[in-house]
Amino acid sequence: MTSPSNKTIEDYSAEYQNEINAYQSVLNKNNLPVIYSLNHLCLMAEVNFEKIKIICDSNRQDSYKRFKLRKKRGGFRVIQTPQDELKYLQRWILENILNKKSSHNACKGFDPNTSIKLNAEKHLGQDGILKIDLLRFYDSINEKRVYGLFKSLGYHPNLSVSLAKICTIVPDNTFLCSFKKKERHLKQKIQRQSNLGVVPQGAPSSPKISNLIAISLDNRLQKLANKHDLNYTRYADDLTFSGKIEILSKIKKAIYRIIKEENLYPNYSKTKILKRGNPFFVTGLSVHNNIVTVPKKKKLEIEHHLHHCIKNGVQSHLITSKITNRNFKDWLLGNIAFVNSVEKELGEKYFKQFNEIQWPI
């Protein structure tokens, strides 16, 4: 399908007119923008077609900045952030296409009206909690699946190929070296499909793409939870089930099977079953006494920094505490904002103390 030219639709054959009308009808019904080709997409998004075409025809590696983040349990995670023009186009696709489609109700992250707090609240007052992680969730979603997503929304196959390439990157050696031994099966699969990109951690379009790809997974896990009178939520790669402890113990294998049938991978080493009476933590939040709060350890850490920055000054505190983080101010502010999103009254208290600090210029 080509983009519109100076001709009007009446200048084409009746068969072609019917094809165009049917194409428009599907996209209009889905409340999506009518886009005919990569060139048309670039015109609508006001980006340079030649630059984007070069990106689509490449492995996209030169269009990303990369940096490593150390993991708590060893190893590192590769973050890949797109260059400005590609990032802008990914954000345009997110806002004008992807965000027009709803994720599953069980999804509690990276969608409007979802939050880490809402995810935890779903599991208040339960006998037990089962936590299962997806192994390298974004890396499990390849370019072919992203193509299928855009095609299922109603876009022409050729355009869907381009959209998938815009939203993925072909893995390089640095990325492949970040895989641990237990992740070798996924690594080998990616190596066998070396020409296919994967969803990058660091692109604005990636969280929503993963949520839409996971709708089938969420549907099946929600049905399983309903069958056994359990609660189910997903926050990115964190799956949480809650209910009677004896049932949670029995359905683990069924959950693993569904995950694998959806071409995803369970992270077996992170699976946990928590019983009432023990501390409950859901996606980093404490679920206890029918209330969701920030863990005490995190609050004490923030209070420690606030107290000493106010009392002794920022520079003295950083030297005494041997803190070398150049972005300490942003880090502290981000942690306070996190507390504020969960415990508003306490967060406002922390913000007030933060503003009392005399920050060096």
N, C-alpha and C positions, 0 to 999 in steps of 0.2 A: 504494500500500500504506500503510495507516494503522498507527500504533503501537497496541500492545495496550491495551485499556481494562479496565474491571472485569469484562467478560464473559470467559468461558472459551472456548477454541477450539471446544468442542462446541456453543456457541450459534450458530455460523456454519454456512453451507451446506457440503456435502461438497466442492463445487468450490473454495470459498475455503480450506477446511482443507487440501486437497491442494496448493494454491498456496503456503500458508504452510509446509507441511512440506517442499516441494521447495526453497523459498528457504532455509530453515534448513539443509537437508541440504548444499547447495552451500557455504554459509559454514562449516559445521562441518568439511566435508571439507578446506577450505582453511585450517583452524585460525584462522578469523577470528571476531570477535565478531558475534553476530546483532543487527543494528540495522535497525529498520523505517522510521524517519523522522528528520528533523532534530530534532524534539521528543524522540524516544527517545534520539538521540545526546547531546543536551544533558543529559538525565536521567542517562545512564550516565557522562558526563564531569563531571557536577556543575557545569555552567555555566548562566548565565541564558539561557533560550530566547529571550526577547524581544530581548535585546541581540544575540544571534547572528543572529536572523532579520533584524534591521535591517541588520547587516553584510552578510549574504547578498543583501539586496535593494538594496544600494548598490554604488558602484564600489570600495569598501573603502579609498579614499585617506585618509579621516579616521582609519582604524584603524592607520595606520603612521607611524612616525617616519622621516625621511629625512636622510641626510647624504651628502656627496660625498667620494670618495677619488681623489686625483690618480693617474693612470697614469704609469709610467716613460716611455712613449713619447708623452706628451701626452694631453690630454683628461682626462676623469674618469669614474669609475664611481659609479653611484647605489646606495647600500645602503639597503634598506627593511626596517626591523625592526618587527614587529607589536607593538601595545599588549598589556598584560599578559594580559587575558582571552583574546584571540585567540591570543596566543603559547602560552598554556597549552593551549588546545584543539588547536592545531597539533601541540604536543608529544604530547598524548594520542593523536591520530590516528597520529603517527609510531610511538609505542611499542606501541600496541594493534592497529594495522592494517598500516601500511607495513613495519615491521620484521619482521612475520611472514612476509614474502615475501623470497626470496633474489634478490640481483642475479646477474648473469652472473659466471662464474669469472674472466673477464678484468678485471672491475672490481676495482680495488685501493684505492679510497678511499671513506670515509664509510659503511662497513659493518663489522660485527664481524669481527675477525681480518683486517683489511686495514690497510695503512699505506703511506706514501710510500716507506719502505725496501723493503717487499716488492715494490712496483711497480718499483723500480730493480733489485733483485736478479734479476728475471726476464731481464734483458738483459746479464748479466755474460758476459764471454768471447766476445762476438760480433764478427764482422768489421765490421759497420756498424750504425748506428741511424738510423731514420727517425722524425722527430717531426712530428706534425700536430696543430694546435689546432682546436677547434670554436669558431666565431665566436659570441660572446654566447650560450652554451649555454642558460642559464636563460631568457633572453629569447625564445629560439626555441620554447619549450614553452608553448603557450597553454592557456587554460582548457578548450577543447574536448578537447585531448589528455589533460588530467588527468581530465576526466569519463570519457573512454574507459578510462583506467587503473582507476578505481574500479569502473566497470561490469564490466570484465573480471574483477575479483576476485570478482564475484558480487553486488554491491550493486544495489538497485533503482534504476532510472534517475532517479527524483525525488531520492532520497538522494544519488546520485552527482553530480547537479547541485550540491547544497548542499555536498558535500565538496570539489568542485572550486573553488567560490567561496571557501570557507574558506581554501584553500591558494593562492589567486592574488590578484593586484591589477590593476586596470585602469590602464594607464600614464597618467601626467600629462605636462604639457609639460616639466617638469624632466627627467624620464626620457627623453623623446624628444630633448631637446637634447643628451643625452650621446652620441648616435650620431655616429660619424665618417662622412666621405664614402664610404669603402669599405664601410660598413655600411648604405648607403642602401636596398638591396633588402629587407633584413629590416625596416628602419624603415618602409618603404612598406607592407609586408605587415601590420605591426602597426597602422598607421594605417587600412588598409582594413577591419580587424577591430576597430575602435575600442571596441566594446562588450565585447570579450573580454579577460579578465585574462591575465596571464603569471605564471610562477613567480618570486617575488621573491627576490633575493639578500639574505639576512638573516633569512629565516624558517626555523625548525628543521625543517620538513617538506620543504624544497626539495631538499637533497642526495639524500635517498632517493627522492623522486619522480623526479628526473632520472635516477637509476640504474635505476629500474624502467622508465621510458620508453625508456631506451637499450638494453634487453635485445635488441631486434630488431637494432639497429645492431651491438652486440657479437657477436651470433650470426653475422651476415653477415661481419664483419671477421675473426672467429676462423676461419671456414671458408676465407676467402681466405688467411689466414696459414698455416693447415694445408696447404692446397694447394701452397704455395710453400716449405714447410719453414721458416717464420718464427715468431718469438715475437710475441705481441700482448698489450698491456695498455692499460687506460684508467684514468686517475686524474682524475675529474671531466671537464674538457674537454680534457685532454691525452692524445692517442693516441700510443702508442709501438710501433714495430715494430723487430725486430732480426733479423739473419741475414746472408746474403751480400749484399754491397754492390750487385752488378749486378742482383740481383732487386729490391732495395728501390727502385732507380731506375726500374724498369719498372712497378711496381704503383701508383705514385702516382695515376695517372689513374683506376684502378679503385677506389681508396679514396675519391677525391673523388666519383666517381659514386655509390657506395653512401651516402655521407654525405648527398648532395643528395636521393637517392631516399628517405631516411628523414626528409625535411623538416627537415634541419639544414644548417648552412652551414660550409664549411671556411674557416679563416683563412689564406688563401694566403701572406700575408706572413710568417707564423711557421713555415712548413714548412722543415725542415732535414734534411739527410742528413749524418751524421758518419761518418768513416772511422776505422778502427783506426790508432792512432798520434797522432791528435788527441784533445784532451780530450773525454770523453763526459760529458754532464750529462743526467740523466733526472729530470724533475720537481724540479729544483733540487739534486739530489745528484750527486756525482762517482762515475762507474762506471769504475774503472781498476784494473788488476792483480788482477782477480777479487775486488775488494772494493768495497763501497759506503761512501762517507764523505761528510761535510759538506765543501763546498768550502773550500779553504784561506783564501780571502778572508773568508768568514764567520767562521771560527775566529779569524783575526787581529783582526778587528773586536771580537769578544767579549773576547778576551784584552787588547786595548788598554783597553777600558772597565774591566775588572776590575782591571787593574794600577794605573791612575791613580785609580780610586775608593778603592782600599785605601791607596795611597801619599799622595795629596794631599787626599782627602776628596771627597765627592760634589759639594758646591756649587762648590768650586774647579774640579773637572773639567768640570762643566757650563758654567761661565763661560768657561774657557779654550777648550773645544771648541765654544763657541757653540751648545750644545744647548738648544733651547727646548721640547722634548717634555715635557709635564707628567707623562706616564705612563712616563717613562724607566725607572723601577724595574720596572714590569710588562713593558715592552718587553724589557729585558735578561733578566729571568727567563724570559720566553716563548722567547727565542732559546736560552737554556741548556737549557730543556726540549726544544726541537727537537733540539739536539745530542745530548742524553741518549737520545732515542728512536732515534738512528742509531748513535752511538758511546757506549755506556753508560759505559765507564771514563773517557773524557774528560769526559762530561757530569757525572759524580759529582765530578770534580776541580773543574769550574767551579762546581757547587753549593756546594762547600766554600769556595771563594774568595768567592762571592757572600755567604755567611753571615758572612764576616769584615768586610764593609763596614759602616761606621757610618752607617746611613741617618738623615737628619733626620726628626724627627717630623712 
